Amino acid sequence: METKILLSEKEVPTAWYNIMADMPNLPKPPLHPGTKKPVGPDDLSPIFPMGLIMQEVATERWVPIPEEVLEIYRLWRPSPLIRARRLEKALDTPARIYYKYEGVSPAGSHKLNTAAAQAYYNKQEGVKRLATETGAGQWGSALSMACKFFGLECTVYMVKVSYHQKPYRRVLMQLFGAEVLASPSDRTQSGRSILDVNPDSPGSLGVAISEAVEDAATHGDTNYSLGSVLNHVLLHQTVVGLETKAQMEKAGDAPDVVIGCVGGGSNFAGFCFPFLHDRFVNGAKTRFVAVEPTACPTLTRGLHTYDFGDVAGLTPLIYMYTLGRDFMPPAIHAGGLRYHGDAPLLCQVVADGFVEARAYGQRQIFDAAVQFAHAEAIVPAPESAHAIKCAVDEALAAREAGEARVIVFNLSGHGHFDLGAYDVYLAGQLEDYVLPEEELHRALARLPKVE
Ligand SMILES: *Cc1c(COP(=O)(O)O)cnc(C)c1O
């Protein structure tokens, strides 16, 4: 029996899967922040290339992957699917556990799957520079690499707390030619207005997004690039789930439960949407679990409503689960999961009952990460550790029930740049944070009025 289930280079998927062709209810459309009317392609064209705008609203089931993007994918794709035999033994469970390992990408996470595609479509349309935000630094490093591949300049607004916690991510971005600014920065109006109120603001993804959008909107040769949440980003990530489906078939197994962590929803969606297709079309009984931190519990405690994607209110109004746009998540170590909203496509399948959501605290997920590392010899990203913790719980539940449950999770990235966080964990100094009810009400009280 194999441990690594591998595909050949020829088996890299040649089309992305578009869930909008199959889902029973489409999410409500994004609205213009001024007119509150649905945004059209012309509203988005100042900051996005038409190639991506068309993918935002595409309804065909399969979207071909351009050859130039495939050529980059082949640097590390197909990524392995691994049967976690040693973890199964350690847990003494009858469950069969598989994980898809996206940490083999040159950027160390799934994010290069969309970065490469986004850089390609921008290059096609003559854009010179991309501006973006980054939380933990994974997205910024992926986009820096992708921009270098396609000869674009790159400006990254990096959430200040991560800028200081993860200096090596900054170096990696600079090595690939990007300019990196700690956000809030004094480069933009959005950044300066936050600094005026709180010069020591740790920043958040919401603030950094405002800065990058403003930068793109005020420079003709510059576009904006987002690493999660939008439909086209989720679309690009389906290459992960499509490979996993082929690998599960090769292993002769079918998942009972599919698990991923959620920051903005892209790795989870990319992993699970191709399997959800089978549930929509063939009535498969698979369960799907989306895992988030208790410190930023968007799906488990947020409201499903219209909100801005950023703090300053520059983005369209997006219909999603949200904690409120000025919700400032505490500085947990899974920086990539500190976002107040989630992808509308994911929120819709959660609201419609196809996907369960679960939240875990920081200490629990690091316990699971270390248990996983001891068994499988991979140090996971703290974000991915949320999925691991859930997989472990499912495996223990299967043991209780005496059930040979098949558990498949996405190991979205490695944690080699997160050793500072592991250091804090090993020193016994990690703190759990549960969002107090008052804080939730405070942030939600400022939701924009739509009707
Ligand atoms: C960015 C990131 C996440 C969270 O982002 P999603 O869009 O929710 O996937 C999760 N894991 C890793 C390793 C990341 O870099």
The ligand as a MOL file (V3000), in Angstrom:
LIG
                    3D

  0  0  0     0  0            999 V3000
M  V30 BEGIN CTAB
M  V30 COUNTS 15 15 0 0 0
M  V30 BEGIN ATOM
M  V30 1 C -3.0980 32.4070 3.5110 0
M  V30 2 C -3.1100 31.0670 4.0730 0
M  V30 3 C -4.2950 30.5030 4.5730 0
M  V30 4 C -5.6000 31.2390 4.6330 0
M  V30 5 O -6.0980 31.7640 3.4400 0
M  V30 6 P -7.3210 31.1220 2.6500 0
M  V30 7 O -7.6450 32.0790 1.5850 0
M  V30 8 O -8.4270 30.9350 3.6290 0
M  V30 9 O -6.8180 29.8410 2.1280 0
M  V30 10 C -4.2420 29.2090 5.0440 0
M  V30 11 N -3.1000 28.5030 5.0590 0
M  V30 12 C -1.9390 29.0220 4.6030 0
M  V30 13 C -0.7040 28.1970 4.6770 0
M  V30 14 C -1.9150 30.3160 4.0830 0
M  V30 15 O -0.7740 30.8090 3.6210 0
M  V30 END ATOM
M  V30 BEGIN BOND
M  V30 1 1 1 2
M  V30 2 1 2 3
M  V30 3 2 2 14
M  V30 4 1 3 4
M  V30 5 2 3 10
M  V30 6 1 4 5
M  V30 7 1 5 6
M  V30 8 2 6 7
M  V30 9 1 6 8
M  V30 10 1 6 9
M  V30 11 1 10 11
M  V30 12 2 11 12
M  V30 13 1 12 13
M  V30 14 1 12 14
M  V30 15 1 14 15
M  V30 END BOND
M  V30 END CTAB
M  END
